[in-house]
Amino acid sequence: MKNCWEGIRMKYKIFILFVFSVMSFSPFGNVYAAECTGSYQTVSNNISVEPRNDIIVTKFRILNDVIQYRRWNETKGVWVDDDWINL
């Protein structure tokens, strides 16, 4: 039983020694970041998203009971097809 307690005491002493060694290498007190005293410049980039491909929308209509479609270029604002196409 005596050997068991001696092993526990030795582990406890090693643990305490480890804790104190870690505490001795850690900084004491408060640590603050350096404050910048220079002037600040705000940069505002007004960047808009521009599509690289044309956006094509298909428009439908019914004329004389016939369904027709035509493609509209949203990017350029023009019709892609010259005439309405019957379905």
C-alpha atoms as an extended CHARMM CRD file, in Angstrom:
* protein
*
        87  EXT
         1         1  MET       CA              0.0000000000        0.0000000000        0.0000000000  PROA      1               0.0000000000
         2         2  LYS       CA              2.8880000000        2.3060000000        0.7200000000  PROA      2               0.0000000000
         3         3  ASN       CA              4.2830000000        1.9560000000       -2.8210000000  PROA      3               0.0000000000
         4         4  CYS       CA              0.8920000000        2.8840000000       -4.2910000000  PROA      4               0.0000000000
         5         5  TRP       CA              0.7690000000        6.2050000000       -2.4040000000  PROA      5               0.0000000000
         6         6  GLU       CA              4.3540000000        7.0070000000       -3.3190000000  PROA      6               0.0000000000
         7         7  GLY       CA              3.5180000000        6.5970000000       -7.0180000000  PROA      7               0.0000000000
         8         8  ILE       CA              0.4750000000        8.8770000000       -6.6910000000  PROA      8               0.0000000000
         9         9  ARG       CA              2.5190000000       11.4960000000       -4.8010000000  PROA      9               0.0000000000
        10        10  MET       CA              5.2140000000       11.3880000000       -7.4890000000  PROA      10              0.0000000000
        11        11  LYS       CA              2.6090000000       11.8750000000      -10.2520000000  PROA      11              0.0000000000
        12        12  TYR       CA              1.0550000000       14.7310000000       -8.2660000000  PROA      12              0.0000000000
        13        13  LYS       CA              4.4440000000       16.4230000000       -7.8550000000  PROA      13              0.0000000000
        14        14  ILE       CA              5.1930000000       16.0440000000      -11.5610000000  PROA      14              0.0000000000
        15        15  PHE       CA              1.7770000000       17.5140000000      -12.4050000000  PROA      15              0.0000000000
        16        16  ILE       CA              2.3030000000       20.5020000000      -10.0850000000  PROA      16              0.0000000000
        17        17  LEU       CA              5.7660000000       21.0670000000      -11.5510000000  PROA      17              0.0000000000
        18        18  PHE       CA              4.2890000000       20.9970000000      -15.0620000000  PROA      18              0.0000000000
        19        19  VAL       CA              1.5450000000       23.4880000000      -14.1280000000  PROA      19              0.0000000000
        20        20  PHE       CA              4.0240000000       25.9230000000      -12.6020000000  PROA      20              0.0000000000
        21        21  SER       CA              6.3630000000       25.6450000000      -15.5830000000  PROA      21              0.0000000000
        22        22  VAL       CA              3.5030000000       26.4040000000      -17.9920000000  PROA      22              0.0000000000
        23        23  MET       CA              2.4520000000       29.3750000000      -15.8630000000  PROA      23              0.0000000000
        24        24  SER       CA              5.9900000000       30.7350000000      -15.7930000000  PROA      24              0.0000000000
        25        25  PHE       CA              6.1770000000       30.8450000000      -19.6140000000  PROA      25              0.0000000000
        26        26  SER       CA              2.7710000000       32.4440000000      -20.0690000000  PROA      26              0.0000000000
        27        27  PRO       CA              2.5060000000       36.2530000000      -20.0560000000  PROA      27              0.0000000000
        28        28  PHE       CA              1.0660000000       37.8990000000      -16.9910000000  PROA      28              0.0000000000
        29        29  GLY       CA             -1.2380000000       40.8780000000      -17.1320000000  PROA      29              0.0000000000
        30        30  ASN       CA             -3.3170000000       42.1920000000      -19.9750000000  PROA      30              0.0000000000
        31        31  VAL       CA             -2.0790000000       42.0600000000      -23.5320000000  PROA      31              0.0000000000
        32        32  TYR       CA             -3.3860000000       44.6990000000      -25.9330000000  PROA      32              0.0000000000
        33        33  ALA       CA             -3.0670000000       45.1110000000      -29.6710000000  PROA      33              0.0000000000
        34        34  ALA       CA             -1.2010000000       48.1310000000      -30.9580000000  PROA      34              0.0000000000
        35        35  GLU       CA             -3.4050000000       51.0950000000      -31.7200000000  PROA      35              0.0000000000
        36        36  CYS       CA             -3.1460000000       52.7460000000      -35.1000000000  PROA      36              0.0000000000
        37        37  THR       CA             -2.8950000000       56.5250000000      -34.9500000000  PROA      37              0.0000000000
        38        38  GLY       CA             -2.6770000000       57.1400000000      -38.7090000000  PROA      38              0.0000000000
        39        39  SER       CA             -5.4000000000       58.4570000000      -40.9440000000  PROA      39              0.0000000000
        40        40  TYR       CA             -7.9860000000       56.1190000000      -42.3860000000  PROA      40              0.0000000000
        41        41  GLN       CA             -9.2090000000       56.0540000000      -45.9550000000  PROA      41              0.0000000000
        42        42  THR       CA            -12.5530000000       54.5880000000      -46.9010000000  PROA      42              0.0000000000
        43        43  VAL       CA            -12.6540000000       53.0020000000      -50.3280000000  PROA      43              0.0000000000
        44        44  SER       CA            -16.0150000000       52.5770000000      -51.9940000000  PROA      44              0.0000000000
        45        45  ASN       CA            -16.1420000000       50.4830000000      -55.1100000000  PROA      45              0.0000000000
        46        46  ASN       CA            -19.4020000000       50.7770000000      -56.9860000000  PROA      46              0.0000000000
        47        47  ILE       CA            -19.0680000000       47.4930000000      -58.7890000000  PROA      47              0.0000000000
        48        48  SER       CA            -22.1110000000       46.2300000000      -60.6010000000  PROA      48              0.0000000000
        49        49  VAL       CA            -22.5600000000       42.7210000000      -61.8730000000  PROA      49              0.0000000000
        50        50  GLU       CA            -22.5540000000       42.5630000000      -65.6330000000  PROA      50              0.0000000000
        51        51  PRO       CA            -23.6310000000       39.3280000000      -67.2940000000  PROA      51              0.0000000000
        52        52  ARG       CA            -21.1710000000       37.9310000000      -69.7990000000  PROA      52              0.0000000000
        53        53  ASN       CA            -23.8480000000       36.1060000000      -71.7920000000  PROA      53              0.0000000000
        54        54  ASP       CA            -26.9900000000       37.6140000000      -73.2010000000  PROA      54              0.0000000000
        55        55  ILE       CA            -30.1220000000       36.8670000000      -71.2120000000  PROA      55              0.0000000000
        56        56  ILE       CA            -32.7020000000       35.4240000000      -73.5990000000  PROA      56              0.0000000000
        57        57  VAL       CA            -36.3770000000       35.3030000000      -72.5550000000  PROA      57              0.0000000000
        58        58  THR       CA            -39.0430000000       33.4320000000      -74.5070000000  PROA      58              0.0000000000
        59        59  LYS       CA            -42.2950000000       35.3430000000      -74.9770000000  PROA      59              0.0000000000
        60        60  PHE       CA            -45.5450000000       33.5570000000      -75.8540000000  PROA      60              0.0000000000
        61        61  ARG       CA            -48.7990000000       34.7490000000      -77.4000000000  PROA      61              0.0000000000
        62        62  ILE       CA            -51.9700000000       33.2880000000      -78.8350000000  PROA      62              0.0000000000
        63        63  LEU       CA            -53.0610000000       34.6830000000      -82.2080000000  PROA      63              0.0000000000
        64        64  ASN       CA            -56.0880000000       33.1790000000      -83.9900000000  PROA      64              0.0000000000
        65        65  ASP       CA            -56.0510000000       30.1400000000      -81.6410000000  PROA      65              0.0000000000
        66        66  VAL       CA            -52.4010000000       29.4270000000      -82.5510000000  PROA      66              0.0000000000
        67        67  ILE       CA            -49.6940000000       29.5430000000      -79.8670000000  PROA      67              0.0000000000
        68        68  GLN       CA            -46.6440000000       31.4700000000      -81.0150000000  PROA      68              0.0000000000
        69        69  TYR       CA            -43.3440000000       32.3140000000      -79.4050000000  PROA      69              0.0000000000
        70        70  ARG       CA            -40.5390000000       34.7830000000      -79.9440000000  PROA      70              0.0000000000
        71        71  ARG       CA            -37.2160000000       35.2160000000      -78.1600000000  PROA      71              0.0000000000
        72        72  TRP       CA            -36.3480000000       38.5500000000      -76.5210000000  PROA      72              0.0000000000
        73        73  ASN       CA            -32.7800000000       39.5840000000      -75.6240000000  PROA      73              0.0000000000
        74        74  GLU       CA            -33.0330000000       41.1850000000      -72.1570000000  PROA      74              0.0000000000
        75        75  THR       CA            -29.4200000000       42.3380000000      -72.2450000000  PROA      75              0.0000000000
        76        76  LYS       CA            -29.5720000000       44.2800000000      -75.4980000000  PROA      76              0.0000000000
        77        77  GLY       CA            -33.3010000000       45.0300000000      -75.5190000000  PROA      77              0.0000000000
        78        78  VAL       CA            -33.9580000000       43.6060000000      -78.9970000000  PROA      78              0.0000000000
        79        79  TRP       CA            -35.8600000000       40.6840000000      -80.5210000000  PROA      79              0.0000000000
        80        80  VAL       CA            -33.6780000000       37.6990000000      -81.3830000000  PROA      80              0.0000000000
        81        81  ASP       CA            -36.1690000000       36.2730000000      -83.8890000000  PROA      81              0.0000000000
        82        82  ASP       CA            -37.4640000000       38.4000000000      -86.7410000000  PROA      82              0.0000000000
        83        83  ASP       CA            -41.0090000000       36.9720000000      -86.6510000000  PROA      83              0.0000000000
        84        84  TRP       CA            -43.2890000000       35.0600000000      -84.2880000000  PROA      84              0.0000000000
        85        85  ILE       CA            -42.8790000000       31.2720000000      -84.6150000000  PROA      85              0.0000000000
        86        86  ASN       CA            -45.8920000000       28.9060000000      -84.5020000000  PROA      86              0.0000000000
        87        87  LEU       CA            -45.8090000000       25.9710000000      -82.0980000000  PROA      87              0.0000000000
